[in-house]
Amino acid sequence: MEKMVVNNIPVGAALRLQFQTGVDGNGDPVFRNKNLSNIKTDALDQDVFEVAQALTGLAGIYPRGCAAH
């Protein structure tokens, strides 16, 4: 059986923040997403998280969630 070499080459990364911006007429939460692209593929998860926290702090709002992909 022949062996195959697999190379993982990341080509891009993005950060998605989800904010609760208020409530609708029924009292259900209303969310807004903000996507940031061109995140360095070699950025450490902790560094990306800290930047996300800093950005939300500047905006004066708090994220519901944060995901890097």
Phi and psi in degrees as GROMACS dihedral restraints (atoms count N, CA, C in turn):
[ dihedral_restraints ]
;  ai    aj    ak    al  type     phi  dphi    fc
    3     4     5     6     1   -82.5    20    10
    4     5     6     7     1   139.8    20    10
    6     7     8     9     1   -93.6    20    10
    7     8     9    10     1   148.0    20    10
    9    10    11    12     1  -120.6    20    10
   10    11    12    13     1   138.9    20    10
   12    13    14    15     1   -94.4    20    10
   13    14    15    16     1   133.6    20    10
   15    16    17    18     1  -116.6    20    10
   16    17    18    19     1   128.0    20    10
   18    19    20    21     1  -111.2    20    10
   19    20    21    22     1   128.3    20    10
   21    22    23    24     1   -95.6    20    10
   22    23    24    25     1   115.5    20    10
   24    25    26    27     1  -122.1    20    10
   25    26    27    28     1    98.5    20    10
   27    28    29    30     1   -64.1    20    10
   28    29    30    31     1   136.5    20    10
   30    31    32    33     1  -112.7    20    10
   31    32    33    34     1    -7.3    20    10
   33    34    35    36     1   179.4    20    10
   34    35    36    37     1   160.8    20    10
   36    37    38    39     1  -146.6    20    10
   37    38    39    40     1   156.1    20    10
   39    40    41    42     1  -143.4    20    10
   40    41    42    43     1   160.5    20    10
   42    43    44    45     1  -122.4    20    10
   43    44    45    46     1   130.7    20    10
   45    46    47    48     1  -119.8    20    10
   46    47    48    49     1   124.1    20    10
   48    49    50    51     1  -110.9    20    10
   49    50    51    52     1   140.6    20    10
   51    52    53    54     1  -121.6    20    10
   52    53    54    55     1   125.9    20    10
   54    55    56    57     1  -115.7    20    10
   55    56    57    58     1   143.8    20    10
   57    58    59    60     1   -90.0    20    10
   58    59    60    61     1   118.9    20    10
   60    61    62    63     1  -100.3    20    10
   61    62    63    64     1    -4.8    20    10
   63    64    65    66     1   156.6    20    10
   64    65    66    67     1  -157.7    20    10
   66    67    68    69     1  -131.4    20    10
   67    68    69    70     1   153.3    20    10
   69    70    71    72     1   -88.3    20    10
   70    71    72    73     1  -174.2    20    10
   72    73    74    75     1   -61.2    20    10
   73    74    75    76     1   -22.9    20    10
   75    76    77    78     1   -92.3    20    10
   76    77    78    79     1     0.6    20    10
   78    79    80    81     1    85.5    20    10
   79    80    81    82     1     5.6    20    10
   81    82    83    84     1   -81.9    20    10
   82    83    84    85     1   144.8    20    10
   84    85    86    87     1   -65.5    20    10
   85    86    87    88     1   145.2    20    10
   87    88    89    90     1  -111.5    20    10
   88    89    90    91     1   128.7    20    10
   90    91    92    93     1  -115.2    20    10
   91    92    93    94     1   151.9    20    10
   93    94    95    96     1  -130.7    20    10
   94    95    96    97     1   140.5    20    10
   96    97    98    99     1  -105.8    20    10
   97    98    99   100     1   146.7    20    10
   99   100   101   102     1  -130.1    20    10
  100   101   102   103     1   121.8    20    10
  102   103   104   105     1  -107.6    20    10
  103   104   105   106     1   132.1    20    10
  105   106   107   108     1  -118.1    20    10
  106   107   108   109     1   124.4    20    10
  108   109   110   111     1  -105.6    20    10
  109   110   111   112     1  -178.3    20    10
  111   112   113   114     1    63.6    20    10
  112   113   114   115     1    31.6    20    10
  114   115   116   117     1   -74.3    20    10
  115   116   117   118     1   135.6    20    10
  117   118   119   120     1   -60.4    20    10
  118   119   120   121     1   133.7    20    10
  120   121   122   123     1   -67.8    20    10
  121   122   123   124     1   -21.0    20    10
  123   124   125   126     1   -97.9    20    10
  124   125   126   127     1     9.6    20    10
  126   127   128   129     1   -67.6    20    10
  127   128   129   130     1   138.4    20    10
  129   130   131   132     1   -73.6    20    10
  130   131   132   133     1   144.9    20    10
  132   133   134   135     1   -54.8    20    10
  133   134   135   136     1   -42.6    20    10
  135   136   137   138     1   -64.0    20    10
  136   137   138   139     1   -39.5    20    10
  138   139   140   141     1   -65.0    20    10
  139   140   141   142     1   -42.4    20    10
  141   142   143   144     1   -63.5    20    10
  142   143   144   145     1   -42.1    20    10
  144   145   146   147     1   -62.0    20    10
  145   146   147   148     1   -43.6    20    10
  147   148   149   150     1   -65.3    20    10
  148   149   150   151     1   -38.0    20    10
  150   151   152   153     1   -65.0    20    10
  151   152   153   154     1   -41.9    20    10
  153   154   155   156     1   -60.3    20    10
  154   155   156   157     1   -42.0    20    10
  156   157   158   159     1   -63.5    20    10
  157   158   159   160     1   -42.3    20    10
  159   160   161   162     1   -63.8    20    10
  160   161   162   163     1   -42.0    20    10
  162   163   164   165     1   -63.7    20    10
  163   164   165   166     1   -42.4    20    10
  165   166   167   168     1   -69.3    20    10
  166   167   168   169     1   -33.0    20    10
  168   169   170   171     1   -64.7    20    10
  169   170   171   172     1   -39.8    20    10
  171   172   173   174     1   -65.4    20    10
  172   173   174   175     1   -35.1    20    10
  174   175   176   177     1   -79.1    20    10
  175   176   177   178     1   -13.8    20    10
  177   178   179   180     1    74.0    20    10
  178   179   180   181     1    20.3    20    10
  180   181   182   183     1  -129.2    20    10
  181   182   183   184     1   160.3    20    10
  183   184   185   186     1  -116.3    20    10
  184   185   186   187     1   134.2    20    10
  186   187   188   189     1   -74.5    20    10
  187   188   189   190     1   149.4    20    10
  189   190   191   192     1   -82.5    20    10
  190   191   192   193     1   -33.7    20    10
  192   193   194   195     1  -159.0    20    10
  193   194   195   196     1   162.9    20    10
  195   196   197   198     1  -145.4    20    10
  196   197   198   199     1   130.7    20    10
  198   199   200   201     1  -141.8    20    10
  199   200   201   202     1   135.2    20    10
  201   202   203   204     1  -106.8    20    10
  202   203   204   205     1   136.8    20    10
